[in-house]
Each structure stands twice: as structure tokens, then as C-alpha cells.
Amino acid sequence: MLRYFETIIVPTARETPGDPPEGLLNFYWFFVRQAKGLFIALLFASLLVAIADAAIPVLMGRLVEVLTSTPKEEVFAEASGLIFGLIVLVLVIRPLVTTLQGVVLNQSIAPGVTNMVRWQSHWHVIRQNISFFQNDFAGRIGSRILEIGHTLRSSVVSIISVVWYLAALGVITSAFLAAASWWLVLPVALWTLAYIGFLILIVPQIRRGSKGIAYARSEMVGRIVDSYTNIMTVKLFARPEEEDAFVRESVDKHTARMIVQHRWLSLFSIGLAILSGLLIAGTTWVAVQLWVTGAVGIDVVAMVLPMTLQISGTSARVAQEITQISDQVGTVHEAMDTIAKPLGLTDTPAARPLVVTEGAIRFDNVSFHYGRKGGIIENLSLDIKPGERIGLVGRSGAGKSTLMNLLLRFYDIESGRITIDGQDVAHTTQASIRQHISVVTQDTSLLHRSIHDNIAYGRRSASRAEVIEAARQAHAIDFIEQLTDWNGRSGFDAHVGERGVKLSGGQRQRIAIARVILKNAPILILDEATSALDSEVEQAIQTSLEGLMQGRTVIAIAHRLSTIAAMDRLVILDKGRIVEQGTHAELLDLGGHYAGLWARQSGGFLEAEG
């Protein structure tokens, strides 16, 4: 039976059914509706538990009446059916319904819904555009994805199993009390009104506080993770005090908000204790008065006391749960701000996969300003023939990397068009564009996985032998065979650490080049591809890259002009515009911008602008 409930929801069985919507209730319903059958079952089970719990005081009250009005020798004859019914209720019926409640919650909802929410949130977020991740802490995004599964599920479960249970218990017990005397309903009704009014007064304060705490906690996590992620910079500049101050500010902010929040929680607990005492005292007093006047029997007095204690105990639990629900809703609301954002860059409905037969690239009057009024790329036009090798030259900020990001469609251009073999990249799928373009960047980042997995990321169908051959061509085989990680894995099975931190810059670069060799795409972008290599290794890699570039359209970016001087054509960018283009010799003869850059090189690099 448990196996059946455990397989009702397979968290990763489907992608997200559309974009998670904005608005808290809509956001909740987006996930709850995917498991509504389970939540309805939990609702029904909680109702059955409430009925069983309300029935116990009724049977106990009648048993007390029998015991007080029947001679001892006749008790079992008179009350055998009542005693048997109470035993069955306590030992059979209630355990069965609580088991149903527990199985639905623990076997289906807890593991299934929790990780379904996480999986679908991750599935949506990872498809956001590059700027989404550039504008936030990676640690904070990851923290929100992990927290939302637990908090969204827990808040819904608490509302059903505690708040709904209390509401059902209150209605059922009120019905039993009303059947005995309407006067008994009066103190319960007055308590209910006071209880609801108290919740209306306090809960919004707790909810606002919880939201503020969630934001402060997220900021604190982001700052701590930022320090750890950049630990080498922290150590190199020997400024732990500044990092302490950076993190301390967020910790103090979080502490201040927690202090205010817990003031409200203390007032909440005090108020509920007073209300519970008034309920018990008031209902007991009314029951005793009715018994004195003969309006009710002793069974009603015996029933009222455990009933009010049940309501009082459950209301105290609800108070605790409401504070947790408020915290959880605040966390969900804060995570929703990240997860419920529409995808910043999407394929058009009619987008088709890119088909590359030759590798011709055309930038046609392209402008792009990162949403600003001007700058970056201005009315740029450039034709790159199939198989042509182009070198992009210009100082930092000239627009070289931005131009490549536009070709890869990490951003949509603001005017003009970019085509590959005559196909507008704006009307082709993003995945297909990137499948046909290989990139080696100056800031190589590896996945925290094995060497084999990092290289095979270029082509998942690659065999082990193909991965090894790609590493050999990238001159990486020697150091790979010497690697051993902290778990004793070696060679191609060794893990590289977060972002490849266990490897040197040159080693990471060679792994990235091996990955590109394996991918074997028809268009190749080299963005400072050999910047992290020493001269001897660079020479070996350049030989490998020469072979890799054969028959492909190549765009190379380098500050060290000697590495791209042999390209078919050099394109000189300045402030987002093409100012010159031609071969190395032609541009030197021209005596213009490029010739000046070449003349001012020091050690093969471009000098900074004065």
C-alpha cells in the first residue's frame, strides 16, 4: 500500500505546465492543482479525524451518566454497547483515519509535492536569460529554489491538517453542544468571534514580519555565499574585516527583524492563553448552571469539559502553526519574486531549428544598448563568409563580447537583424543556435562534476574513447591522468570542484577546448581562448586550434594581437562601430587605428587608453 502512495507523484516526470504566475494565491494554486486529489484526500481524512475526536467526549459523557445512575452490578449489562463503541472508536476507527491522513501526507505529499515544486521551479529558472542571473546572487537563487518546495507544501498541509481540522472540530462540537442546549453554544460562539478578531489583528503583523525576515534571510545567505564563492579574492587582499562588515550588516538586519517579529509572537501567545482560559471557564460555568437547574444531565457536563479542552488545545496548536504558516508564506512570497518572473528571452511561436549548411553570418545594421539610450553597438553591419576566419580587435568595452552574445542570442537586438545562412536568429530556436556554435571564453567555468562529464558536455552521445581523444588533441591528457580528487577518484573520473577550482586556469582552459573539439560545431567563437595558458602550452593549443578551425567559420577575440594576426580578416571595433577591416598587412599599410594599436603593444597586449 505504501508503495502505491509513494508513486502517485513522480516529481521530475514532467516539466512546468506553463510559467508560474504572479500573485500569491495564483502561485500557490499553480502547484496545488497538480496534486489536488491528494490534498482533497488529506482534507477528507482531517475531517474524519475531527469527527472522531468530537465523538469521544460525547461517548465519555454518556458513559459517566450511566456510571452515576446505574447500580454497580448492572453497569456492564447497561453500558456494554457504549463501552464497546468507545473502544472501537479509540482503538480502530481513529487509528485508521489518522493512518490514512499520515500515509497521504508522509508517503505522497511530503516527498512528491515538495520536490515537484523544486523541480518545476528550477526547470523554469534555468531557462531564464543571462541577465537574470547576472542581476542576483547565485546562492540566493539556489536558496529560494530549495526553500520553496518545503515551505509551500508545509503551509498548505498546515492549513488543512490544523486550521481546517480546528474549523471542522468547532462546527461538530457546536452541533453536539446545541443538541444538549443552545446556551452551551453561546460561550463557544463568543470565544470564536474573539479568536477570529484576535487573529485578524495579529496575523497581518506576523505575516508582514515574516516577509521581511524572508527577504533579510535571503540577502544574508546571498552575502555569505558571495564571500565563499570569491574566497580567493578575500584571501589575496587580506580583508576579512571588510567581509565581516559586509556579512554583519545583513545579520544585524535579520536579527532586528526577528526581534520585532517575536514581540508579536509573544503577544499572540499571551492573548491565546487568555482566550483559552475564558473558553474553558465560561463553558464550564454555563454547563454547571444548566445542570443545577435541571436543564441538562451530568453527561453534558462531563462532555463539555473535554470538548472545550480539545478546542483550547487545538487553538493553541493553530497559533503555533499560524506563526509557522506566516513564516512559510513570507518565504514563498519572497521566492515567488524570483521564480514567477516571466522568461526574459523566449522563442517565437513559429521559431524553427537553425540549419547550418555553410556557416555564413551577417550582422545587418545591428544596434544594441542593454536597454539604455545609446552606446555599446551602433548600426553595425558585417558579413562573414562561410569558412572565413575573422579576428575582432578593440579595447575593453568596444563591443566585441557583446556582439558574440547577440550572435548566440543571449539578448535580443534592439534594431537590425542577424542571420546565419540566411536564417534570422530571432526566428530560430535558441537551443539550435547554440548547438551549432562552439565557444571558448576567457573566463572558463567548469561544472562540479567529473573531467569526463565536463568534456562530454560538448556531446552527450560521445563514447569514453572520443572523450579521451578530444582531451589528447587539447593537450590535456597528461595532467588529467595525474588528477585525484578528495574521494579518491582519479583521471577522467576525478571531480573538478565548484567552477573547476581544483584546476589551474590553464588546465580549465584545456578542458574547455577539449569540450569544443568534441562538440564539433560548424561555427567557432574564441574569446581569449588561450589567455590563461603559458607560452609552451599556448603554442601546442594553437596547433590544435588550427586544425579545429579548418572548414569552419571562426570569430576570434584577443587582446594579444599576435594570436589573431594570421586570420583571414581583422575587424577593428571602437565604441560599438567598425572603424577598420582587412588583413594584418593591409591594416598596417593603412596606418590607421589598428596600426596604432599594434605599435603601442607592450608584450603583445593592448595598452589601456590614456
Order of alpha helices (4+ residues) and beta strands (2+ residues): alpha-alpha-alpha-alpha-alpha-alpha-alpha-alpha-alpha-alpha-alpha-alpha-alpha-beta-beta-beta-alpha-beta-beta-alpha-beta-alpha-alpha-alpha-alpha-beta-alpha-beta-beta-beta-alpha-alpha
